[in-house]
Amino acid sequence: MEAPIHKFSELFKQLGLADDPVGIDQFITSHSPLKSEVKLVDAPFWNDAQRAFLRDSIGDDADWAELFDQLNEALRRPRK
């Protein structure tokens, strides 16, 4: 398996979110756990531009796909 082209932090930067480790952890903590019936792209915390980026990238099977999967998994884990 090849390494992703982008880093996890770059996905957050692309989404206009804090891309440092603390900011990433805060985002995931504040939005977890995402209910299983909610698709990542339909999560209520995205703004229109973020949702469009996610939807377009998923539809195009862009090189962000693996990182979307990682984000999706991280958001669905129960937080302690």
C-alpha angles and dihedrals in degrees: 000000000000122000115254116266091229132046122239089247090056090058090056091047090050089052090051093248132129105283101193119102093257093049092047091050091048092051093049093044094049094049101040138144098032109200115255093236092058116086115224092243091052096051110132096232097069120096120222095267093049092047091049091050091050094045094046094045093048091047091050093044086234125189088264092070096097091050091049087056090051091049091047091053093046092051093051097052114103111249122227 
